[in-house]
Amino acid sequence: MLQQELVKTYPDSEIINASISGDTTSGGRARLGPLLAREHPGIVIIELGANDALRGLPLAMSQENLNAMIQESQRAGAKVLVAGMQIPPNYGREYADAFKRMFQEIAQKNKAVLVPFLLEGIADNRALFQADGIHPNESAQATIMQNVLNPLLTMIKA
């Protein structure tokens, strides 16, 4: 869906989806270098961390991995968009708040573009999630795309 929207304005644009369902920041970090070398992207969208939080992994580790991925992408000449996530407060208010702040801090520190919450506009609507209550369904995709599209278009134009 995002590819279709980009092609309307930028017909030569291409999106390479290198995501792996269930991946953690450690997995993403391990896979990023070869992807950057092979694809030479102009923009990298990093949307990782939620699975770290769902597993209760230390935020310091997630933050270190995200920082490393942003910096490696920037060294490869790519602009970076970070898609922030949030977790429910049942993980503890302190952990949930720190998790949310982590994305703001890494984006600011590394001068990356931030989408504060990828699931903005859908997170509170259970009808937009699959039966597992975690993963958005097809009906949510247009809203998720809009959350990313405007910042992405701004980055392309810059």
TORGU-204482 format. One record per residue: x, y, z of N, C-alpha, C in turn. Coordinates in steps of 0.2 Angstrom, whole numbers, always signed. Example, Ala and Ser with C-alpha at 12.3 -4.5 7.8 and 13.67 -1.06 7.14 Angstrom:
residues 2
- +66_-28_+39_+62_-22_+39_+66_-16_+39 .
- +64_-11_+35_+68_-5_+36_+64_+0_+39 .
This chain:
residues 158
- +4_-6_+0_+0_+0_+0_+4_+6_+0 .
- +10_+6_+4_+14_+12_+4_+18_+13_-2 .
- +20_+7_-5_+23_+8_-12_+18_+11_-17 .
- +12_+9_-17_+7_+12_-22_+7_+19_-21 .
- +6_+22_-15_+6_+29_-14_+12_+32_-16 .
- +18_+30_-15_+24_+33_-17_+25_+33_-24 .
- +23_+28_-28_+23_+28_-35_+19_+33_-38 .
- +14_+35_-35_+10_+41_-38_+14_+47_-39 .
- +18_+49_-34_+21_+55_-34_+29_+54_-37 .
- +31_+48_-35_+38_+46_-36_+38_+40_-40 .
- +37_+40_-46_+37_+33_-50_+43_+29_-50 .
- +49_+31_-48_+55_+27_-48_+56_+25_-41 .
- +52_+26_-36_+53_+24_-30_+52_+16_-29 .
- +55_+14_-24_+54_+6_-23_+55_+5_-15 .
- +51_+1_-13_+51_-1_-6_+53_-8_-5 .
- +58_-9_-1_+61_-16_+0_+59_-18_+7 .
- +54_-22_+8_+52_-24_+15_+57_-30_+17 .
- +61_-28_+22_+66_-33_+24_+64_-35_+31 .
- +57_-34_+33_+55_-36_+40_+54_-43_+40 .
- +55_-46_+47_+53_-53_+48_+49_-52_+54 .
- +43_-56_+54_+38_-56_+59_+41_-59_+65 .
- +40_-55_+71_+42_-58_+77_+50_-56_+79 .
- +53_-52_+74_+60_-50_+75_+61_-45_+81 .
- +67_-46_+83_+69_-41_+89_+74_-36_+86 .
- +76_-31_+90_+81_-26_+88_+87_-30_+87 .
- +89_-35_+91_+95_-39_+90_+95_-42_+83 .
- +90_-45_+81_+89_-48_+75_+90_-43_+69 .
- +86_-38_+70_+87_-32_+65_+94_-30_+64 .
- +97_-29_+70_+104_-26_+69_+109_-31_+66 .
- +108_-38_+67_+112_-43_+64_+111_-43_+56 .
- +105_-42_+54_+103_-42_+47_+105_-36_+43 .
- +105_-30_+47_+105_-24_+43_+111_-22_+39 .
- +117_-24_+41_+123_-22_+37_+123_-25_+30 .
- +122_-32_+29_+122_-35_+23_+116_-32_+18 .
- +110_-30_+21_+105_-27_+18_+107_-20_+15 .
- +110_-16_+19_+113_-9_+17_+118_-10_+11 .
- +122_-15_+12_+127_-16_+7_+124_-18_+0 .
- +119_-22_+0_+116_-25_-6_+111_-20_-9 .
- +107_-16_-5_+102_-12_-7_+104_-5_-8 .
- +108_-2_-4_+110_+5_-5_+104_+10_-4 .
- +100_+9_+1_+94_+13_+2_+96_+21_+3 .
- +91_+25_+1_+91_+32_+2_+88_+34_+9 .
- +83_+29_+10_+79_+30_+17_+79_+23_+20 .
- +80_+23_+26_+78_+17_+30_+73_+18_+35 .
- +68_+14_+35_+63_+14_+40_+64_+9_+45 .
- +65_+11_+52_+66_+6_+57_+60_+6_+61 .
- +57_+0_+62_+51_-1_+66_+52_-8_+69 .
- +56_-7_+75_+58_-13_+79_+58_-11_+86 .
- +57_-16_+90_+57_-14_+98_+51_-17_+101 .
- +45_-18_+98_+39_-20_+101_+40_-27_+103 .
- +43_-31_+99_+44_-38_+102_+49_-39_+107 .
- +54_-34_+108_+59_-34_+113_+55_-33_+120 .
- +50_-28_+119_+46_-26_+125_+41_-31_+127 .
- +38_-35_+122_+34_-40_+124_+37_-46_+127 .
- +44_-46_+126_+48_-51_+129_+51_-49_+136 .
- +50_-43_+137_+52_-40_+144_+60_-39_+144 .
- +63_-38_+138_+70_-37_+137_+72_-30_+140 .
- +78_-30_+142_+80_-24_+145_+80_-18_+140 .
- +78_-12_+141_+77_-7_+137_+84_-4_+135 .
- +89_-5_+139_+95_-2_+137_+98_-6_+131 .
- +97_-13_+131_+99_-17_+125_+95_-15_+119 .
- +89_-14_+119_+85_-12_+113_+87_-5_+111 .
- +88_+0_+116_+91_+6_+114_+98_+6_+110 .
- +102_+2_+113_+109_+1_+110_+108_-2_+103 .
- +104_-7_+102_+103_-9_+95_+100_-4_+90 .
- +95_-1_+93_+92_+4_+88_+96_+10_+87 .
- +100_+12_+91_+105_+17_+90_+110_+15_+85 .
- +113_+9_+86_+118_+6_+81_+115_+5_+74 .
- +108_+3_+73_+105_+3_+67_+105_+10_+63 .
- +102_+14_+67_+102_+21_+64_+109_+24_+62 .
- +114_+23_+66_+120_+26_+65_+123_+22_+59 .
- +122_+15_+58_+125_+11_+53_+121_+13_+46 .
- +115_+15_+47_+111_+17_+41_+113_+24_+38 .
- +115_+28_+43_+117_+35_+41_+124_+35_+39 .
- +128_+30_+41_+135_+30_+38_+135_+27_+31 .
- +130_+23_+30_+129_+20_+23_+126_+26_+18 .
- +124_+32_+21_+121_+37_+17_+114_+37_+17 .
- +110_+34_+21_+103_+34_+21_+101_+39_+26 .
- +95_+42_+25_+91_+45_+30_+87_+40_+34 .
- +85_+41_+40_+82_+36_+44_+75_+39_+47 .
- +70_+35_+46_+64_+36_+49_+63_+31_+55 .
- +62_+33_+61_+60_+28_+66_+53_+28_+68 .
- +50_+22_+68_+43_+21_+69_+42_+19_+76 .
- +40_+24_+81_+40_+22_+88_+34_+18_+89 .
- +34_+14_+95_+29_+10_+97_+27_+11_+104 .
- +22_+9_+107_+20_+9_+114_+18_+2_+116 .
- +18_+1_+122_+16_-5_+125_+11_-4_+130 .
- +6_-9_+132_+1_-7_+137_+4_-7_+144 .
- +1_-3_+148_+3_-2_+155_+4_-8_+159 .
- +1_-14_+157_+1_-20_+161_+8_-22_+162 .
- +13_-19_+158_+20_-21_+158_+23_-17_+164 .
- +19_-13_+167_+22_-8_+172_+22_-1_+169 .
- +19_+4_+173_+19_+10_+170_+26_+13_+169 .
- +31_+12_+173_+38_+14_+172_+41_+11_+166 .
- +40_+5_+165_+43_+2_+159_+40_+4_+153 .
- +33_+5_+153_+29_+7_+147_+31_+14_+145 .
- +32_+19_+150_+34_+26_+149_+41_+26_+146 .
- +46_+22_+149_+53_+22_+147_+53_+19_+140 .
- +49_+14_+138_+49_+12_+131_+47_+17_+126 .
- +42_+21_+128_+39_+26_+123_+45_+31_+123 .
- +48_+33_+128_+53_+39_+128_+59_+36_+124 .
- +60_+30_+124_+66_+27_+121_+66_+29_+113 .
- +61_+29_+110_+60_+31_+103_+62_+38_+102 .
- +59_+42_+106_+60_+49_+106_+67_+51_+107 .
- +70_+48_+112_+77_+50_+113_+82_+47_+108 .
- +81_+41_+105_+85_+39_+100_+85_+43_+93 .
- +78_+45_+92_+77_+49_+86_+81_+56_+86 .
- +80_+59_+92_+83_+65_+93_+90_+65_+94 .
- +93_+60_+97_+100_+59_+98_+104_+59_+91 .
- +100_+55_+86_+103_+53_+80_+101_+57_+74 .
- +97_+62_+76_+94_+67_+71_+90_+63_+65 .
- +86_+58_+68_+82_+54_+63_+75_+57_+64 .
- +71_+55_+59_+64_+57_+59_+60_+52_+63 .
- +55_+55_+67_+51_+50_+71_+44_+51_+70 .
- +41_+45_+69_+34_+44_+69_+33_+41_+76 .
- +30_+46_+81_+30_+44_+88_+26_+38_+90 .
- +21_+36_+86_+17_+30_+88_+14_+27_+81 .
- +17_+22_+78_+15_+19_+72_+8_+17_+72 .
- +5_+15_+78_-2_+13_+78_-7_+18_+80 .
- -5_+25_+80_-9_+30_+82_-15_+30_+77 .
- -21_+31_+81_-27_+30_+77_-30_+24_+76 .
- -27_+18_+78_-30_+12_+78_-29_+8_+85 .
- -24_+10_+89_-22_+6_+95_-28_+5_+100 .
- -33_+9_+100_-38_+9_+104_-45_+6_+101 .
- -44_+3_+95_-50_+0_+92_-49_-7_+90 .
- -51_-11_+95_-50_-19_+94_-52_-22_+88 .
- -57_-19_+84_-59_-21_+78_-54_-21_+72 .
- -49_-17_+74_-43_-16_+69_-37_-21_+70 .
- -38_-26_+75_-33_-30_+76_-35_-37_+75 .
- -30_-41_+73_-31_-49_+72_-34_-52_+79 .
- -35_-58_+79_-38_-61_+85_-33_-61_+90 .
- -27_-61_+89_-22_-61_+94_-22_-55_+98 .
- -25_-49_+96_-25_-43_+99_-19_-39_+99 .
- -14_-41_+95_-7_-38_+95_-6_-35_+88 .
- -8_-39_+83_-6_-37_+76_-12_-34_+73 .
- -11_-28_+70_-16_-25_+66_-18_-29_+60 .
- -25_-28_+58_-27_-32_+53_-27_-28_+46 .
- -30_-30_+41_-30_-27_+35_-33_-20_+35 .
- -39_-20_+39_-42_-13_+39_-38_-8_+42 .
- -33_-9_+46_-29_-4_+49_-23_-2_+45 .
- -22_-5_+39_-16_-3_+35_-16_+4_+32 .
- -22_+6_+30_-22_+13_+28_-20_+18_+33 .
- -22_+17_+39_-21_+22_+44_-13_+22_+46 .
- -11_+15_+46_-3_+15_+47_+1_+18_+42 .
- -2_+17_+36_+2_+20_+30_+2_+28_+31 .
- -4_+30_+32_-4_+38_+33_+0_+40_+39 .
- +1_+36_+44_+6_+38_+49_+13_+39_+47 .
- +15_+35_+42_+21_+35_+40_+22_+39_+33 .
- +17_+40_+29_+18_+43_+23_+20_+50_+23 .
- +17_+54_+27_+18_+61_+27_+25_+63_+29 .
- +28_+60_+35_+35_+61_+36_+40_+58_+31 .
- +38_+52_+28_+42_+49_+23_+42_+54_+17 .
- +37_+57_+14_+37_+61_+9_+41_+68_+10 .
- +41_+70_+16_+45_+76_+18_+52_+74_+18 .
- +54_+68_+20_+61_+66_+19_+63_+65_+12 .
- +59_+63_+8_+60_+62_+1_+62_+69_-3 .
- +57_+74_-1_+58_+80_-4_+64_+84_-1 .
- +67_+82_+5_+72_+86_+8_+79_+85_+4 .
